Amino acid sequence: MSTFNYELRLLLRDRAAWALTALFALVLWYALGNGAELAERQRATVQPALESAKNQSVALSNALERQPADPRQIARQPLLAVLPAAPLPMLAAGQADIAPSYESASLWRLQTPTDARVEIENPSRLLAGRFDLAFVLVWLFPLFLLALAYDLVAGDRESGTLRLVLSRGVAPLRWIAVRALARGAPMLSLALLATWASSWWGAVASQASDAGSRALHACALVAAWGLFWLALSALVNAFARSAAAAATALGAAWVTVVLVLPTLLNVVVESLHPTPSRAELVASAREASGAAERRGNEVLNSFYRDHPELAPPGMRTDFAQQILAVQEEVARAVDPVRERFDAQLAEQQALIESWRFVSPAVAVYETLTDLAGTGYWRYRSFREQVAQFKQGIYDFYSPRIHKNQMLTKADLSAFPRFVFVEEPAERWHGRVRASILGVLALALLAFVIAATRLSPKSLSNS
């Protein structure tokens, strides 16, 4: 503990250390402010949609309590599928900037690709990404950490102080590990404090039941990320001959880990599993819809040949029945493109999951968005549940319209309503803990390699 206290006292006397700590605190505060803005925007978007869906359900119930209703008229009203606010929106923006938080599903437009943005956003801002807490923790936090911990041994070796320290019988590995923790303590403490603050603040807004567990996992991940860079600093210092050489090597390591390797991984993923064009999906839907509408009567007759139990008495047809038949034809044409689109996204994510530790920055960022509830897995679950909701709308209305049945209050229990179901905690627990253990394993590997170099004999001869 004497070495730890001594290093802390040295930092307290260093004006540059105070300046860096203050700057890091300001950066974290600015990132938290951006996160608060995003959380408020999500709340302002989601809450009115939830209220609208609730009022719509109440109005329908009151109407059917009074008298039966024509399903063709009720089906004109779009139904809302709303994704609740993220559990920890201030932790990471993730896909919240580019993915919709709700969709409007109407029986007459079920096959139209509606999962497009409903808000107007600057494309340049979307391309650059949001300056959120996850960005600071993944990209900037290591720089501030290394600014205080880059010179653990190299400077002492260069000045000759190292030989004096070793002559007192100090264990080199323990000495350097304690120095690394002492020098990294200010930045690591600020990062953990900001992570916990964002989790608590965001949880109050979202009222997530598992916010506390997510916050603890986020802090554990940030701590593991910080230990990885401290271990990397010890490793570089075990070989560097001077403080300048150590700083240069660690700067190159930062560029490689957080910039070069993620970019290369993205290029490989896009090359192996290119995502089909979104324009192709929309164009396919429009082309199929136009072709089906031009031969609407033929499609309708073909539909009733396949589903005779749904044919109305006397084969009376109307416009609504024709639209339903046309939509089924459009679905047959669009589904292969949609399935290929979803399959490629799943392949991309699977490849990233398999190779994310090639760059631990990818693993940390993906895990932060997962914990925040703004990552791939939660939005994929939302898309899947919306698809099931649309199928439920079709299954509810189609038989009644084809058979010319009126809606009554007895149908209220079967009326389609969207309620988003969060994934079980065990699933995200497994993904998050695997990332934490993976980052800790990389940190341990760096310490082990450094230990082989940090023997008293090798240091005294260096």
C-alpha positions in Angstrom: 0.0 0.0 0.0 2.9 2.4 0.5 3.7 2.3 -3.2 0.1 2.9 -4.0 -0.1 5.9 -1.7 3.2 7.2 -2.9 2.0 7.2 -6.5 -1.2 8.9 -5.6 0.7 11.6 -3.8 2.8 12.1 -6.9 -0.3 12.5 -9.0 -1.8 15.0 -6.6 1.3 17.2 -7.0 1.2 16.9 -10.8 -0.7 19.8 -12.4 -0.9 18.0 -15.8 -2.6 15.1 -14.0 -5.2 17.5 -12.5 -5.7 19.1 -15.9 -6.3 15.7 -17.6 -8.6 14.6 -14.9 -10.7 17.8 -15.1 -10.8 17.5 -18.9 -12.0 13.9 -18.7 -14.7 14.9 -16.2 -15.9 17.6 -18.6 -16.0 15.1 -21.5 -18.0 12.6 -19.4 -20.4 15.4 -18.4 -20.9 16.4 -22.0 -21.5 12.8 -23.0 -24.0 12.4 -20.2 -25.8 15.5 -21.4 -26.1 14.1 -24.9 -27.4 10.9 -23.4 -30.0 12.8 -21.4 -31.1 14.5 -24.6 -31.5 11.2 -26.4 -33.4 9.7 -23.4 -35.8 12.7 -23.3 -36.4 12.5 -27.1 -37.1 8.7 -26.8 -39.6 9.4 -24.0 -41.2 12.2 -25.9 -41.6 9.9 -28.9 -42.7 6.7 -27.2 -45.1 8.1 -24.6 -47.6 9.7 -27.0 -47.6 6.6 -29.1 -48.3 4.5 -26.1 -51.1 6.8 -25.0 -52.5 6.8 -28.6 -52.6 3.0 -28.7 -54.3 2.8 -25.3 -56.9 5.4 -26.3 -57.5 3.6 -29.6 -58.2 0.3 -27.7 -60.6 2.0 -25.3 -62.5 3.7 -28.1 -62.9 0.4 -30.0 -64.1 -1.4 -26.8 -66.7 1.3 -26.2 -67.9 1.2 -29.8 -68.3 -2.6 -29.9 -70.1 -2.4 -26.5 -72.8 -0.3 -28.1 -73.3 -2.2 -31.4 -71.5 -4.5 -33.9 -69.1 -3.0 -36.4 -68.1 -3.7 -39.9 -64.5 -5.1 -39.9 -63.7 -3.3 -43.1 -64.2 0.0 -41.3 -62.3 -0.9 -38.2 -59.4 -2.3 -40.2 -58.8 1.1 -41.7 -57.5 2.4 -38.4 -53.7 1.7 -38.1 -52.6 -0.1 -35.0 -49.4 1.0 -33.3 -46.5 -1.3 -32.3 -44.4 0.6 -29.8 -40.9 -0.3 -28.5 -40.7 0.9 -24.9 -37.9 3.2 -23.8 -34.5 1.5 -23.5 -33.6 0.4 -20.0 -30.4 2.5 -19.9 -30.7 5.0 -22.8 -28.0 7.3 -21.5 -25.4 4.6 -21.6 -25.3 4.2 -25.4 -27.3 5.6 -28.3 -26.7 2.4 -30.4 -29.4 1.9 -33.0 -31.8 4.4 -31.4 -30.7 7.1 -33.9 -31.4 5.0 -37.0 -34.1 2.5 -36.0 -37.8 3.5 -35.4 -39.2 3.2 -31.9 -42.7 2.4 -33.2 -44.5 1.2 -36.3 -48.0 1.7 -37.7 -49.6 -1.5 -38.9 -52.7 -1.4 -41.1 -54.5 -4.3 -42.6 -54.4 -2.7 -46.0 -50.7 -2.1 -46.0 -49.2 -5.0 -44.1 -46.7 -5.8 -46.9 -45.4 -2.3 -47.2 -41.9 -1.9 -45.7 -42.7 0.6 -43.0 -39.7 0.2 -40.8 -38.2 3.5 -41.9 -37.4 6.5 -39.7 -40.3 8.6 -38.7 -38.1 11.5 -37.4 -36.1 13.9 -39.6 -32.4 13.6 -38.7 -29.3 15.1 -40.3 -27.7 12.4 -42.4 -24.2 13.7 -41.6 -25.0 13.4 -37.9 -26.2 9.8 -38.4 -23.0 8.9 -40.3 -20.7 10.4 -37.7 -22.6 8.9 -34.8 -23.6 10.4 -31.5 -21.1 11.7 -28.9 -22.5 9.5 -26.1 -21.1 7.9 -23.0 -20.3 4.6 -24.9 -18.2 6.6 -27.4 -16.2 8.2 -24.6 -15.7 5.0 -22.7 -14.6 2.9 -25.7 -12.5 5.5 -27.7 -11.4 8.3 -25.3 -11.2 6.7 -21.9 -8.1 4.6 -23.0 -6.3 7.7 -24.1 -6.9 9.5 -20.8 -5.9 6.4 -18.9 -2.7 5.9 -20.9 -1.8 9.6 -20.5 -1.2 8.9 -16.8 0.0 5.3 -17.0 2.2 5.2 -20.1 5.4 5.5 -18.1 5.4 2.8 -15.5 9.0 1.4 -16.0 10.5 2.9 -19.1 11.2 6.3 -17.6 12.8 4.8 -14.5 14.9 2.5 -16.7 16.0 5.5 -18.7 17.0 7.6 -15.7 18.6 4.7 -13.8 16.1 4.8 -10.9 15.0 1.3 -11.8 18.2 -0.3 -10.6 17.9 1.6 -7.3 14.4 0.3 -6.8 15.4 -3.3 -7.6 18.3 -3.1 -5.1 15.8 -2.8 -2.3 14.3 -6.2 -3.0 11.1 -5.0 -4.6 9.1 -7.6 -6.6 9.0 -6.0 -10.1 5.6 -7.4 -11.2 3.8 -6.4 -8.0 5.5 -3.0 -8.0 4.4 -2.2 -11.6 0.9 -3.6 -11.0 0.4 -1.4 -8.0 1.8 1.7 -9.9 -0.5 1.0 -12.8 -3.6 0.8 -10.5 -2.6 4.0 -8.7 -2.0 6.0 -11.8 -5.2 4.6 -13.4 -7.3 5.2 -10.3 -8.5 8.8 -11.1 -9.7 8.0 -14.7 -11.1 4.6 -13.8 -13.0 6.1 -10.9 -14.5 8.8 -13.1 -15.5 6.3 -15.8 -17.2 4.0 -13.2 -18.9 7.0 -11.6 -20.2 8.2 -14.9 -21.4 4.7 -15.9 -23.3 4.3 -12.7 -24.8 7.8 -12.9 -26.0 7.2 -16.5 -27.5 3.9 -15.4 -29.3 5.4 -12.4 -30.5 8.4 -14.4 -31.7 6.4 -17.4 -33.4 3.8 -15.2 -35.5 6.5 -13.5 -36.8 7.6 -16.9 -37.4 4.1 -18.4 -38.5 2.4 -15.1 -36.8 -0.8 -16.2 -37.0 -3.6 -13.6 -33.6 -4.9 -14.4 -31.8 -1.6 -14.5 -29.7 -2.3 -11.4 -28.4 -5.6 -12.7 -27.6 -3.9 -16.1 -25.7 -1.1 -14.2 -23.6 -3.5 -12.3 -22.7 -5.4 -15.4 -21.8 -2.1 -17.2 -19.5 -1.1 -14.4 -17.8 -4.5 -14.4 -17.3 -4.2 -18.2 -15.8 -0.7 -17.9 -13.5 -1.9 -15.1 -12.3 -4.8 -17.2 -11.8 -2.4 -20.2 -9.6 -0.1 -18.0 -7.6 -3.1 -16.6 -7.0 -4.2 -20.2 -5.3 -0.9 -21.0 -3.3 -0.8 -17.8 -2.1 -4.4 -18.5 -1.2 -3.3 -22.0 0.8 -0.4 -20.6 2.7 -2.7 -18.3 3.4 -5.0 -21.2 4.8 -2.2 -23.4 6.8 -0.8 -20.5 8.3 -4.2 -20.0 10.0 -3.9 -23.4 10.3 -0.1 -24.0 13.7 1.5 -23.4 12.5 5.0 -22.9 9.3 6.9 -21.9 9.0 8.3 -25.4 9.2 4.8 -26.9 6.5 3.6 -24.5 4.2 6.5 -25.4 4.7 5.9 -29.1 4.0 2.2 -28.8 0.9 2.7 -26.7 -0.4 5.3 -29.1 0.1 2.9 -32.0 -1.7 0.2 -29.9 -4.7 2.5 -29.3 -5.0 3.3 -33.0 -4.8 -0.4 -33.9 -7.3 -1.6 -31.3 -10.0 1.0 -31.5 -9.6 2.2 -35.1 -7.9 -0.2 -37.5 -9.1 -3.6 -36.3 -12.8 -2.6 -36.0 -12.6 -1.1 -39.5 -11.0 -4.3 -40.9 -13.6 -6.4 -39.1 -16.4 -4.4 -40.6 -14.9 -4.7 -44.1 -14.5 -8.5 -43.7 -18.1 -8.9 -42.5 -19.5 -6.8 -45.3 -17.5 -8.7 -47.9 -18.5 -12.1 -46.6 -22.1 -11.3 -45.9 -23.2 -8.2 -47.9 -26.5 -6.8 -46.9 -29.1 -6.8 -49.7 -30.1 -3.3 -50.9 -33.0 -1.8 -48.9 -34.1 -0.2 -52.2 -34.4 -3.7 -53.7 -36.8 -4.7 -50.9 -39.0 -1.6 -51.5 -38.9 -2.0 -55.3 -39.8 -5.7 -55.0 -42.9 -4.8 -52.9 -44.0 -2.1 -55.3 -43.5 -4.2 -58.4 -45.4 -7.2 -56.8 -48.2 -4.9 -55.6 -48.6 -3.3 -59.0 -48.6 -6.7 -60.8 -51.1 -8.2 -58.4 -53.5 -5.2 -58.5 -53.5 -5.4 -62.3 -54.8 -8.9 -62.1 -56.8 -8.5 -58.9 -59.8 -10.6 -60.0 -57.6 -13.5 -61.1 -55.7 -13.4 -57.8 -59.0 -13.4 -55.8 -60.4 -16.4 -57.7 -57.1 -18.2 -57.2 -57.2 -17.4 -53.5 -60.7 -18.8 -53.1 -59.7 -22.0 -54.9 -56.9 -22.4 -52.4 -59.1 -21.4 -49.4 -62.7 -22.4 -50.2 -63.7 -22.3 -46.6 -63.3 -18.5 -46.7 -65.4 -17.9 -49.8 -68.4 -15.7 -49.0 -72.0 -16.9 -49.7 -72.7 -16.7 -53.4 -69.0 -15.8 -54.1 -69.9 -12.1 -53.6 -66.6 -10.2 -53.8 -65.9 -6.6 -52.8 -62.9 -4.3 -52.9 -61.7 -5.3 -49.4 -61.6 -9.0 -50.2 -59.7 -8.2 -53.4 -57.1 -6.2 -51.4 -56.6 -9.1 -49.0 -56.0 -11.5 -51.9 -53.6 -9.0 -53.5 -51.7 -8.7 -50.3 -51.2 -12.4 -50.0 -49.8 -12.4 -53.6 -47.5 -9.5 -52.7 -46.3 -11.4 -49.6 -45.3 -14.4 -51.7 -43.1 -12.1 -53.9 -41.6 -10.0 -51.1 -40.9 -12.7 -48.5 -37.8 -14.2 -50.3 -36.2 -10.7 -50.5 -37.1 -9.9 -46.9 -35.8 -13.3 -45.6 -32.5 -12.9 -47.5 -32.2 -9.4 -46.0 -32.8 -10.7 -42.4 -30.6 -13.8 -43.0 -27.6 -11.6 -44.1 -28.0 -9.4 -41.0 -28.0 -12.5 -38.8 -24.9 -13.9 -40.5 -23.2 -10.6 -40.0 -24.0 -10.4 -36.3 -22.9 -14.1 -35.9 -19.6 -13.4 -37.5 -19.1 -10.3 -35.3 -19.9 -12.3 -32.2 -17.4 -15.0 -33.2 -14.5 -12.5 -33.9 -15.3 -9.6 -31.7 -12.3 -10.2 -29.5 -10.0 -9.6 -32.4 -10.6 -6.0 -31.3 -11.8 -5.8 -27.7 -13.2 -2.3 -28.6 -15.9 -4.0 -30.7 -16.8 -6.4 -27.9 -17.0 -3.5 -25.4 -19.1 -1.3 -27.6 -21.5 -4.1 -28.6 -21.9 -5.1 -25.0 -22.6 -1.5 -23.8 -25.3 -1.1 -26.5 -26.7 -4.5 -25.4 -26.8 -3.4 -21.8 -28.4 0.0 -22.7 -31.1 -1.7 -24.7 -30.2 0.1 -27.9 -28.3 -2.7 -29.5 -28.9 -5.3 -32.2 -30.6 -7.9 -30.1 -33.4 -5.8 -28.7 -34.2 -4.2 -32.1 -34.1 -7.5 -33.8 -36.6 -8.8 -31.2 -38.8 -5.8 -31.9 -38.8 -6.5 -35.6 -39.7 -10.1 -35.1 -42.5 -9.2 -32.7 -43.8 -6.6 -35.2 -43.9 -9.3 -37.9 -45.9 -11.6 -35.6 -48.2 -8.7 -34.8 -48.9 -8.0 -38.5 -49.6 -11.7 -39.0 -52.0 -11.5 -36.1 -53.8 -8.6 -37.6 -54.2 -10.5 -40.9 -55.4 -13.6 -39.1 -57.9 -11.7 -37.1 -59.5 -9.6 -39.9 -59.1 -11.8 -43.0 -61.6 -14.6 -42.1 -64.2 -12.1 -40.9 -64.0 -9.9 -44.0 -64.1 -12.9 -46.4 -67.1 -14.3 -44.6 -68.8 -10.9 -44.2 -69.0 -11.3 -40.4 -69.6 -8.3 -38.2 -67.3 -7.5 -35.2 -69.0 -7.8 -31.8 -67.9 -7.3 -28.2 -67.2 -11.1 -28.1 -64.3 -10.4 -30.5 -62.5 -8.0 -28.2 -60.6 -10.7 -26.4 -59.1 -11.9 -29.7 -58.4 -8.3 -31.0 -54.7 -7.9 -31.9 -52.8 -5.8 -29.4 -49.0 -5.2 -29.4 -47.2 -5.7 -26.2 -43.4 -5.8 -26.5 -41.9 -8.7 -24.5 -38.3 -8.2 -23.3 -36.0 -11.1 -23.7 -35.2 -13.2 -20.6 -32.4 -11.8 -18.5 -30.5 -15.1 -18.8 -29.9 -14.4 -22.5 -28.3 -11.0 -22.1 -26.5 -12.2 -19.0 -24.7 -14.8 -21.0 -23.7 -12.4 -23.8 -22.5 -9.7 -21.4 -20.6 -12.0 -19.1 -18.9 -13.6 -22.0 -17.6 -10.2 -23.1 -16.5 -9.2 -19.6 -14.6 -12.5 -19.1 -13.1 -12.1 -22.6 -11.7 -8.7 -21.9 -10.4 -9.8 -18.5 -8.7 -12.7 -20.2 -7.0 -10.4 -22.6 -5.8 -8.3 -19.7 -4.6 -11.3 -17.9 -2.7 -12.5 -21.0 -0.9 -9.1 -21.2 0.1 -9.3 -17.6 1.4 -12.8 -18.0 3.5 -11.8 -20.9 4.8 -8.8 -19.0 5.6 -11.0 -16.1 7.9 -13.1 -18.2 9.8 -10.0 -19.0 9.6 -8.3 -15.6 12.0 -10.6 -13.7 14.7 -8.9 -11.5 17.4 -10.4 -13.7 16.1 -9.2 -17.0 15.3 -5.7 -15.6 18.7 -5.3 -14.0 20.4 -6.2 -17.2 18.3 -3.9 -19.3 
